[in-house]
Amino acid sequence: MKKIGLFSKSAIMTVAAASMAVAGIAEACTGIALTGADGTPVRARTMEWGAFDLEASVTLVPRGYEMASKMPDGSDGASWKGKYGFVAATGLGRLLTTDGVNETGLSGGLFYLPGFADYPAFDPAQRGNSISPTDVMSYILANYSTVAEVREAMDTIRIVSVSEPALGFPAPVHYFVSDPSGAAIVIEVVNKEMKVYDAPLGVITNSPSYDWHLTNLRNYLNLSATALPTKTVAETDFAPLGSGSGMIGLPGDFTPPSRFVRAVAFTQSARETTGGYDTVREAFRILDNFNVPAHGVQHDEGSDHEGGLVLSSTQFTNAVDMEKKLFYYHTQHNRRVRVIDLNTIDFGSIGNEPIMLPMDTERVEDIKAVSFKR
């Protein structure tokens, strides 16, 4: 067995696999926000899900689309006719909105919160304002244009315990919402009580609850983009061995607390961007640090993955320019960036039903051959 440093390759793989299992790597999404020098507000996130193929699509939902949230008894809970059209990343061949932006620029996504999301039981007497956890993002994007409106609406909505068929239990999630002004909030239901937090850092990961992550940041106040100075000890000068010494102590594992700290460190120390796609590009570059490699090759019978191979637990990454209303994404199968311009869509005259397209029409990398010619 070839040795790599002090450990064999097999030992390293075993430790890595165990670490990922402990971290709950099936869902390890990371969300960030950046603002360009021209004021361009950008939200971006990775979508990690290693449990099964999300069959990710991009879905156009028309203005006026009518939707009702199903309750545990099969009846309709809250229902609405969308005031706004929106474009969303959806999963499992239905309007399960994981992320998106509406025609006003309001944007948001859902993120896993296992062990902490705890919803109240469905109360038939409050049927009209009850909504399932996986319908919340569709509801928000269809009905509101600002974070202030969403915050007010959360006073009247009950996110209740409704089992998600793909999981067999209620999806334990929380939500990040932002608008073109840069205002941002995190919405959680913990101990059956809804909490809404201001989120000026623009960062979200997974468990524990959002307020815990903010407290944990106090353990990392020493982090800096500036290198440590040379220090003299016993008449001997000791200089840092290289750049980046100000970030010594930055956690590097895949756990949600470590990713939260790392995301704050990277976004707060990011280079200044001009705005527009330059800011989107920087968001994608930062999120490359959070991509989760495949933790085991799966060859599931009937899998849609190329050759049955899961290339990464990061099934897709998307970014939203909320000012220009542009939805960008790339996937684990094709790193080419694609964009949907909401300004080119007439949400009021595209029909009555959502239009759903797979994120990858073909699950192959878009590779350009380069040749030398005289």
Secondary structure, 3 states (H helix, E strand, C coil): CCEECCEEHHHHHHHHHHHHHHHCCCCCCCEEEEECCCCCEEEEEEEECCCCCCCCEEEEECCCCEEEEECCCCCEEEEEECCCCEEEEEECCCCEEEEEEECCCCEEEEEECCCCECCCCCCHHHHHHEECHHHHHHHHHHHCCCHHHHHHHCCCCEECCCEECCCCEECCEEEEEECCCCCEEEEEEECCEEEEEECCCCCECCCCCHHHHHHHHHHHCCCCCCCCCCEEECCEEECCCCCCHHHCCCCCCCCHHHHHHHHHHHHHCCCCCCCCHHHHHHHHHHHHHHCCECCCCCCCCCCCCHHHCCCECEEEEEEEECCCCEEEEEECCCCCCEEEEHHHCCCCCCCCCCEEEECCCCCCCCCCCCCCCC
